[in-house]
Amino acid sequence: MTFEIPVDNNEYRSVWDKPLPIVTVNNKYYRVYILDEIGHMADYGELLDLLADLDEDSIVEFHLNTPGGVLDTASMIMDAIKNCKAKTIGKLSGTVASAGTMLALVMDEIYIAPFAAFMIHAWSGGSSGKANEIKAQQSYMEKETKKLFQVVYDRFLTPREINKILAGTDMWMNKEEVEKRLSDRKKIA
């Protein structure tokens, strides 16, 4: 059996074939499209590198329409956005849920389409291993998720709302509800 090694290492015909399309409008303006589940960290290396290199004269426009996804990946992207010198703009359309809401809330500006939905819920996942290992992981995730929610949703959700969500309530909001909370958040800050 023989394997053909491609001469050209570019497996994508266009930026739209990539798991995370990044469009360079010019050397100071970029568009990032998160239009699916936030997946494995390896798919976000190009974005992380871009955010690390931009200066304060640059703009990164994130188009979000995502059901959420892997919390570790979202956390890494949030850190990169917070540490990025460029202006970050979130443009929300369709449903932005779970980890997608976290990404949106760390951006400098947020614009919401008229019929966008914003959904926050507790983490979901699975574990395997011995009973004590599963219990340890669950205990850790409950404690760390609460800390994460208190930071990310600070002044956007009340402490009572955070506790309800962590207890299992899904919270859905429309454009007007999100905009009011964002406005109130700015007034408090």
C-alpha positions as CSV (number, residue, x, y, z in Angstrom):
1,M,0.0,0.0,0.0
2,T,1.3,3.4,-0.9
3,F,0.3,6.9,0.3
4,E,0.5,9.9,-1.8
5,I,2.0,12.9,0.0
6,P,0.5,16.2,-1.3
7,V,3.0,18.7,-2.6
8,D,0.8,21.5,-1.6
9,N,0.1,21.5,2.1
10,N,-2.9,23.8,1.8
11,E,-6.0,21.6,2.4
12,Y,-8.4,24.5,2.2
13,R,-9.6,26.0,-1.1
14,S,-10.9,29.1,0.6
15,V,-11.2,30.7,4.0
16,W,-14.7,29.4,4.2
17,D,-13.5,25.8,4.2
18,K,-11.8,26.3,7.5
19,P,-13.4,25.4,10.9
20,L,-12.9,29.1,11.9
21,P,-13.0,31.5,8.9
22,I,-10.9,34.6,9.4
23,V,-11.3,37.3,6.7
24,T,-8.6,40.0,6.4
25,V,-10.4,43.1,5.2
26,N,-7.2,45.1,5.4
27,N,-4.1,45.0,7.6
28,K,-6.0,46.7,10.4
29,Y,-9.5,45.1,10.1
30,Y,-10.5,41.5,10.5
31,R,-13.7,39.5,10.5
32,V,-13.9,36.2,12.5
33,Y,-16.9,33.9,12.0
34,I,-17.9,31.6,14.8
35,L,-20.9,29.9,13.1
36,D,-20.8,26.5,14.6
37,E,-20.0,24.7,17.9
38,I,-16.9,26.1,19.6
39,G,-14.7,23.0,19.2
40,H,-11.2,21.8,19.9
41,M,-8.5,24.3,20.7
42,A,-6.4,23.3,17.8
43,D,-8.9,24.9,15.4
44,Y,-8.3,28.3,17.1
45,G,-4.5,28.7,16.9
46,E,-4.7,31.1,13.9
47,L,-7.2,33.3,15.8
48,L,-5.1,33.3,19.0
49,D,-2.0,34.2,17.1
50,L,-3.8,37.1,15.3
51,L,-5.2,38.5,18.6
52,A,-1.8,38.4,20.2
53,D,-0.2,40.4,17.4
54,L,-2.7,43.2,16.8
55,D,-2.1,46.7,18.0
56,E,-4.6,49.3,19.3
57,D,-5.3,50.7,15.8
58,S,-6.7,47.3,14.7
59,I,-10.3,46.1,14.8
60,V,-11.6,42.5,15.0
61,E,-15.2,41.9,14.3
62,F,-16.6,38.6,15.6
63,H,-19.7,37.3,13.9
64,L,-21.3,34.9,16.4
65,N,-24.1,32.4,15.8
66,T,-23.1,29.4,17.9
67,P,-24.7,26.9,20.2
68,G,-21.6,27.2,22.5
69,G,-19.2,24.4,22.9
70,V,-16.0,23.4,24.6
71,L,-15.5,25.5,27.7
72,D,-11.7,25.1,27.8
73,T,-11.5,26.5,24.2
74,A,-13.9,29.3,25.0
75,S,-11.8,30.2,28.1
76,M,-8.7,30.4,26.0
77,I,-10.4,32.6,23.4
78,M,-11.8,34.9,26.1
79,D,-8.3,35.3,27.6
80,A,-7.0,36.2,24.1
81,I,-9.7,38.7,23.5
82,K,-9.2,40.3,27.0
83,N,-5.4,40.6,26.3
84,C,-5.8,41.8,22.7
85,K,-4.9,45.4,22.2
86,A,-7.2,45.7,19.2
87,K,-10.8,46.8,19.5
88,T,-13.1,43.8,19.5
89,I,-16.7,43.9,18.3
90,G,-19.3,41.1,18.7
91,K,-22.0,40.9,16.1
92,L,-24.7,38.5,17.3
93,S,-27.2,36.9,15.1
94,G,-29.4,33.8,15.3
95,T,-28.8,31.9,18.5
96,V,-25.7,32.7,20.6
97,A,-25.7,30.2,23.5
98,S,-23.6,28.9,26.3
99,A,-19.9,29.6,25.7
100,G,-20.9,31.9,22.8
101,T,-22.5,34.3,25.4
102,M,-19.2,34.3,27.3
103,L,-17.2,35.3,24.3
104,A,-19.7,38.1,23.5
105,L,-19.5,39.5,27.0
106,V,-15.7,40.0,27.0
107,M,-15.8,42.1,23.8
108,D,-15.5,45.9,23.7
109,E,-18.7,46.4,21.8
110,I,-21.7,44.2,21.1
111,Y,-24.3,44.6,18.3
112,I,-27.4,42.3,18.3
113,A,-29.5,41.4,15.3
114,P,-33.3,42.0,15.7
115,F,-34.2,38.4,16.2
116,A,-31.1,37.1,17.9
117,A,-31.5,34.8,20.9
118,F,-29.0,34.7,23.9
119,M,-29.1,31.6,26.0
120,I,-27.1,31.0,29.2
121,H,-27.1,27.6,31.0
122,A,-24.9,25.5,33.3
123,W,-22.1,23.4,31.9
124,S,-22.7,20.0,30.4
125,G,-20.3,17.2,29.8
126,G,-19.4,13.7,30.7
127,S,-16.7,11.9,32.5
128,S,-15.4,8.4,32.8
129,G,-13.2,6.7,35.3
130,K,-13.4,5.4,38.8
131,A,-16.2,6.7,41.0
132,N,-13.9,8.9,43.1
133,E,-12.4,10.4,39.9
134,I,-15.8,11.3,38.5
135,K,-16.9,12.8,41.8
136,A,-13.6,14.9,42.0
137,Q,-14.1,16.2,38.5
138,Q,-17.7,17.1,39.1
139,S,-16.9,18.9,42.3
140,Y,-14.1,20.8,40.6
141,M,-16.3,21.8,37.7
142,E,-19.1,23.0,39.9
143,K,-16.7,25.2,41.9
144,E,-14.8,26.6,39.0
145,T,-17.9,27.1,36.8
146,K,-19.4,29.2,39.6
147,K,-16.3,31.3,39.8
148,L,-16.2,31.7,36.0
149,F,-19.9,32.7,35.9
150,Q,-19.4,35.3,38.7
151,V,-16.6,36.9,36.6
152,V,-18.0,36.7,33.1
153,Y,-21.7,37.5,33.9
154,D,-20.8,40.1,36.6
155,R,-23.3,43.0,36.5
156,F,-25.1,41.2,33.6
157,L,-26.8,38.6,35.7
158,T,-27.7,38.9,39.4
159,P,-26.1,36.5,41.9
160,R,-29.5,34.9,42.3
161,E,-29.8,34.3,38.5
162,I,-26.3,32.8,38.4
163,N,-27.3,30.4,41.2
164,K,-30.5,29.4,39.4
165,I,-28.6,28.8,36.2
166,L,-26.0,26.7,37.9
167,A,-28.9,24.7,39.5
168,G,-30.2,23.8,36.1
169,T,-32.3,26.7,34.7
170,D,-31.7,27.8,31.1
171,M,-32.1,31.5,30.7
172,W,-33.2,32.8,27.3
173,M,-33.1,36.5,26.3
174,N,-34.0,38.5,23.2
175,K,-32.3,41.5,21.7
176,E,-34.0,44.0,24.0
177,E,-33.3,42.1,27.2
178,V,-29.7,41.7,26.4
179,E,-29.3,45.4,25.4
180,K,-31.0,46.5,28.6
181,R,-28.7,44.4,30.7
182,L,-25.6,45.6,28.8
183,S,-26.8,49.2,29.3
184,D,-27.3,48.7,33.0
185,R,-23.9,46.9,33.2
186,K,-22.2,50.0,31.8
187,K,-24.0,52.3,34.3
188,I,-22.8,50.3,37.2
189,A,-19.2,50.1,36.0
